[in-house]
Amino acid sequence: MFQTNDFAQCISSLSYNFSTSLQEIDVMKGSVVKVGSLEKSLGHFPSLHTLTLSGLGIETMRASVLDHLGNVYTLSLAENNLQTLTNDTFVSKALIDLDSLDLAKNQITDIAPGTFSPLTNLFKLNLSGNAIANIHPGTFARLTILDSLDLSGNKLKNLDNAMIDGLVSLKSLLLSKNQISIMDLNKTRKFPLTNLITLDLSSNGILNLNYIQAVHVLSALEMLRLDNNTIANITFTPFSTLCQLETLNLSNSKIERLVNERENKEVSCKHRSLAIDLRGNKLQYIGRNAFQ
């Protein structure tokens, strides 16, 4: 790996000494790099697999910047000034085998349909700390092996089937620090999140579990975070079908009563061991079958 904060001056030396062997470049935060010069310079490194271009003030990203590289497996564009991702941003042939993409802490407000379609081998995608308020239907439809998706720290208000279409392998979905109040998920024949293990909905605008009762379709879920919301009295708990659930965080809300008015005579998960965090609430009453 080569680290530099003076990319323009070092690139000629690097290309002379390591043009065929260098596999990782980390252009350090605070460097001044113009996309045009970057496009010309990166053509010298056909063996580059890991490229970190964080904190450089990049406002646009052209696919041609990476066209002369070999197969890039890890790409970080975190902490830049990207605002819009278009459907040709990631069409470079160098990204066909991309495994990890970090776009955290930019200023992204819009992701055009088809933006991620070329990245069919993507395993990890980080979009946290942006200003995304809406996910267009089919945005992730081609990401069928994606394992981890981080959308925390955005401005999302809802989660529905169209947003998660295609995410059939997803195991971790992080949605903390958004403005989500409703989960409008329906378990259809092709429902994608059947393998989801971790769901983080902490620090959102959830007032009532009735509005997110769709969580019950996530049958493989092992960890669910609902802490730091404004949940008040709970009269219906949608956890009866979550037989794999091991950790449930309901801390730091406004819960006073926790009962299940829709209790079933038969318990769905007879052998479940569930750790529940209820700290920071004002609990006065917990019903016997509240989590069944």
C-alpha positions as CSV (number, residue, x, y, z in Angstrom):
1,M,0.0,0.0,0.0
2,F,1.1,3.5,-0.7
3,Q,-0.2,6.5,1.3
4,T,0.2,10.1,0.1
5,N,-1.2,13.5,0.7
6,D,0.6,15.0,-2.3
7,F,-0.9,12.9,-5.0
8,A,0.1,15.1,-8.0
9,Q,3.8,15.2,-7.1
10,C,4.2,11.5,-6.2
11,I,2.2,9.9,-9.0
12,S,5.0,10.2,-11.6
13,S,7.5,8.6,-9.1
14,L,5.0,5.8,-8.3
15,S,4.2,5.0,-11.9
16,Y,7.9,4.7,-12.7
17,N,8.7,2.4,-9.8
18,F,5.5,0.4,-9.2
19,S,3.4,0.8,-12.4
20,T,2.8,-3.0,-12.7
21,S,2.9,-4.1,-9.1
22,L,1.2,-1.5,-6.9
23,Q,-2.1,-2.9,-5.5
24,E,-3.4,-0.3,-3.1
25,I,-3.4,3.5,-3.0
26,D,-4.7,5.6,-0.2
27,V,-4.9,9.3,-1.1
28,M,-5.1,10.9,2.3
29,K,-7.7,13.3,3.5
30,G,-6.8,16.9,2.9
31,S,-5.1,16.3,-0.5
32,V,-6.1,18.4,-3.4
33,V,-7.0,16.2,-6.3
34,K,-8.7,17.2,-9.5
35,V,-10.8,14.5,-11.2
36,G,-9.2,15.3,-14.5
37,S,-5.6,14.7,-13.3
38,L,-6.8,11.7,-11.3
39,E,-8.2,10.2,-14.5
40,K,-4.9,10.6,-16.3
41,S,-2.7,9.4,-13.4
42,L,-4.6,6.2,-12.4
43,G,-4.0,4.8,-15.9
44,H,-0.5,3.8,-14.7
45,F,-1.6,1.2,-12.3
46,P,-3.2,-1.9,-13.9
47,S,-2.7,-4.0,-10.8
48,L,-4.5,-1.7,-8.4
49,H,-7.1,-3.5,-6.3
50,T,-7.8,-1.1,-3.5
51,L,-8.4,2.6,-4.0
52,T,-9.2,5.1,-1.2
53,L,-10.1,8.6,-2.3
54,S,-11.6,10.0,0.9
55,G,-11.9,13.6,2.0
56,L,-10.7,15.1,-1.2
57,G,-13.6,17.4,-2.0
58,I,-14.6,15.4,-5.1
59,E,-17.9,16.7,-6.4
60,T,-18.4,14.4,-9.4
61,M,-17.2,10.9,-10.3
62,R,-16.8,9.9,-14.0
63,A,-16.6,6.2,-14.8
64,S,-13.7,7.0,-17.2
65,V,-11.5,7.9,-14.1
66,L,-11.1,4.2,-13.5
67,D,-11.2,2.8,-17.0
68,H,-7.5,2.0,-17.3
69,L,-7.2,0.2,-14.0
70,G,-7.4,-3.6,-13.5
71,N,-10.0,-5.1,-11.3
72,V,-10.8,-2.9,-8.3
73,Y,-12.2,-4.8,-5.4
74,T,-12.4,-2.0,-2.8
75,L,-13.3,1.6,-3.5
76,S,-13.8,4.4,-1.0
77,L,-15.1,7.8,-1.9
78,A,-16.2,8.7,1.6
79,E,-16.1,12.3,3.0
80,N,-16.3,14.0,-0.4
81,N,-18.9,16.4,-1.9
82,L,-20.7,14.0,-4.1
83,Q,-24.4,15.1,-4.4
84,T,-25.9,12.9,-7.2
85,L,-25.1,9.4,-8.4
86,T,-26.1,8.8,-12.0
87,N,-26.7,5.5,-13.9
88,D,-23.2,5.8,-15.5
89,T,-21.2,6.6,-12.4
90,F,-20.1,3.0,-11.9
91,V,-20.1,1.6,-15.4
92,S,-16.3,1.3,-15.6
93,K,-15.1,-2.2,-16.5
94,A,-12.6,-1.9,-13.6
95,L,-15.5,-2.2,-11.2
96,I,-17.1,-5.5,-12.5
97,D,-15.7,-7.4,-9.5
98,L,-16.1,-4.6,-6.9
99,D,-16.7,-6.1,-3.5
100,S,-16.9,-3.0,-1.2
101,L,-18.1,0.5,-2.0
102,D,-17.9,3.3,0.6
103,L,-19.9,6.5,-0.1
104,A,-20.3,7.6,3.5
105,K,-20.4,11.3,4.6
106,N,-20.9,12.9,1.2
107,Q,-23.9,15.2,0.3
108,I,-25.8,12.6,-1.8
109,T,-29.5,13.5,-2.1
110,D,-30.4,11.4,-5.1
111,I,-29.5,8.0,-6.6
112,A,-30.6,7.6,-10.1
113,P,-32.3,4.3,-11.0
114,G,-29.7,1.8,-12.3
115,T,-26.8,3.5,-10.5
116,F,-25.7,0.3,-8.9
117,S,-26.8,-2.1,-11.7
118,P,-23.2,-2.7,-13.0
119,L,-22.0,-3.8,-9.5
120,T,-23.5,-7.2,-9.4
121,N,-20.6,-8.6,-7.2
122,L,-21.0,-5.9,-4.5
123,F,-20.9,-7.4,-1.0
124,K,-20.8,-4.3,1.2
125,L,-22.3,-0.8,0.5
126,N,-22.0,2.2,2.8
127,L,-24.3,5.2,2.1
128,S,-24.4,6.5,5.7
129,G,-24.2,10.2,6.6
130,N,-25.7,11.6,3.4
131,A,-29.0,13.4,2.8
132,I,-31.0,10.7,1.0
133,A,-34.7,11.1,1.5
134,N,-36.0,8.7,-1.2
135,I,-34.9,5.4,-2.7
136,H,-36.2,4.9,-6.2
137,P,-37.8,1.5,-6.8
138,G,-35.3,-1.0,-8.1
139,T,-32.3,0.9,-7.0
140,F,-30.7,-2.2,-5.4
141,A,-32.4,-4.8,-7.7
142,R,-29.2,-6.1,-9.2
143,L,-27.3,-6.4,-5.9
144,T,-28.4,-10.0,-5.3
145,I,-25.3,-10.9,-3.3
146,L,-25.1,-7.8,-1.2
147,D,-24.5,-8.8,2.5
148,S,-24.4,-5.4,4.2
149,L,-26.2,-2.1,3.5
150,D,-25.7,1.0,5.7
151,L,-28.2,3.8,5.2
152,S,-27.9,5.3,8.6
153,G,-27.8,9.1,9.1
154,N,-30.0,10.0,6.1
155,K,-33.5,11.4,5.7
156,L,-35.6,8.4,4.9
157,K,-39.1,8.4,6.2
158,N,-40.4,5.0,5.1
159,L,-39.3,1.5,4.2
160,D,-41.2,-0.5,1.6
161,N,-40.9,-3.4,-0.7
162,A,-39.8,-1.3,-3.7
163,M,-36.8,0.1,-1.9
164,I,-35.4,-3.4,-0.9
165,D,-36.2,-5.2,-4.1
166,G,-33.4,-7.6,-5.1
167,L,-31.7,-7.7,-1.7
168,V,-32.2,-11.5,-1.3
169,S,-28.8,-12.1,0.4
170,L,-28.8,-9.1,2.7
171,K,-27.9,-9.9,6.4
172,S,-27.3,-6.5,7.8
173,L,-29.5,-3.4,7.3
174,L,-28.6,-0.2,9.2
175,L,-31.2,2.5,9.2
176,S,-30.5,4.4,12.4
177,K,-30.7,8.2,12.6
178,N,-33.2,8.6,9.8
179,Q,-36.8,9.9,10.1
180,I,-38.5,6.5,9.6
181,S,-41.9,6.2,11.2
182,I,-43.5,3.5,9.0
183,M,-42.4,0.1,7.6
184,D,-44.7,-0.8,4.8
185,L,-43.4,-4.3,4.0
186,N,-45.6,-7.1,2.5
187,K,-44.3,-10.7,2.4
188,T,-44.8,-11.6,-1.2
189,R,-43.6,-14.7,-3.0
190,K,-40.3,-12.9,-3.9
191,F,-39.9,-11.0,-0.6
192,P,-36.2,-10.2,-0.5
193,L,-35.2,-9.9,3.2
194,T,-35.7,-13.5,4.2
195,N,-32.0,-13.8,5.3
196,L,-31.8,-10.5,7.3
197,I,-30.1,-11.1,10.6
198,T,-29.5,-7.5,11.9
199,L,-31.9,-4.6,11.6
200,D,-31.1,-1.2,13.2
201,L,-34.0,1.3,13.4
202,S,-32.7,3.2,16.4
203,S,-33.0,7.0,16.6
204,N,-35.8,7.4,14.1
205,G,-39.4,8.8,14.5
206,I,-41.2,5.6,15.5
207,L,-44.1,6.4,17.7
208,N,-46.0,3.1,17.7
209,L,-45.1,-0.5,16.9
210,N,-48.3,-0.8,15.0
211,Y,-46.7,1.3,12.2
212,I,-43.8,-1.1,11.9
213,Q,-45.6,-4.4,12.5
214,A,-44.3,-5.5,9.1
215,V,-41.1,-6.5,11.0
216,H,-42.8,-9.8,11.7
217,V,-42.0,-11.0,8.1
218,L,-38.3,-10.9,8.9
219,S,-38.2,-14.5,10.1
220,A,-34.4,-14.9,10.3
221,L,-33.8,-11.7,12.4
222,E,-31.5,-12.2,15.3
223,M,-30.9,-8.6,16.4
224,L,-33.4,-5.7,16.3
225,R,-32.7,-2.2,17.6
226,L,-35.6,0.1,18.2
227,D,-33.9,2.2,20.9
228,N,-34.0,6.0,21.1
229,N,-37.3,6.4,19.4
230,T,-40.5,7.9,20.9
231,I,-42.4,4.7,21.3
232,A,-45.2,5.1,24.0
233,N,-47.5,2.4,25.2
234,I,-47.1,-0.9,23.4
235,T,-50.4,-2.8,22.9
236,F,-49.2,-5.1,20.1
237,T,-45.7,-6.6,19.8
238,P,-44.9,-8.0,16.3
239,F,-42.3,-10.4,17.6
240,S,-44.2,-13.7,17.9
241,T,-43.0,-15.0,14.6
242,L,-39.3,-13.9,15.1
243,C,-38.2,-17.2,16.6
244,Q,-34.5,-16.5,15.8
245,L,-34.5,-13.2,17.6
246,E,-31.8,-13.0,20.3
247,T,-31.4,-9.3,21.1
248,L,-34.1,-6.7,21.2
249,N,-33.3,-3.1,22.2
250,L,-36.2,-0.9,23.3
251,S,-34.2,1.4,25.5
252,N,-34.6,5.2,25.9
253,S,-38.1,5.6,24.6
254,K,-41.3,6.5,26.5
255,I,-42.8,3.1,27.2
256,E,-45.0,2.9,30.3
257,R,-47.1,-0.2,29.5
258,L,-46.1,-3.2,27.5
259,V,-48.8,-5.7,26.8
260,N,-50.0,-7.9,23.9
261,E,-53.7,-7.5,23.3
262,R,-53.6,-10.0,20.5
263,E,-52.2,-12.8,22.5
264,N,-52.5,-16.3,21.0
265,K,-53.2,-19.3,23.1
266,E,-50.2,-21.1,21.6
267,V,-46.8,-19.6,21.8
268,S,-45.1,-19.5,18.4
269,C,-41.5,-19.7,19.7
270,K,-41.4,-22.1,22.6
271,H,-37.7,-22.5,23.0
272,R,-36.5,-18.9,22.3
273,S,-34.0,-17.1,24.5
274,L,-34.4,-13.4,24.1
275,A,-32.4,-10.6,25.7
276,I,-34.4,-7.4,26.0
277,D,-33.1,-3.9,26.9
278,L,-35.8,-1.7,28.4
279,R,-33.6,0.8,30.1
280,G,-34.4,4.5,30.0
281,N,-38.2,4.0,29.9
282,K,-41.0,4.7,32.4
283,L,-42.3,1.2,32.6
284,Q,-45.2,0.6,35.0
285,Y,-46.6,-2.6,33.6
286,I,-45.4,-5.6,31.5
287,G,-48.0,-8.1,30.4
288,R,-47.1,-11.8,30.8
289,N,-47.2,-12.6,27.1
290,A,-46.0,-9.3,25.9
291,F,-43.3,-10.8,23.7
292,Q,-45.1,-13.9,22.5
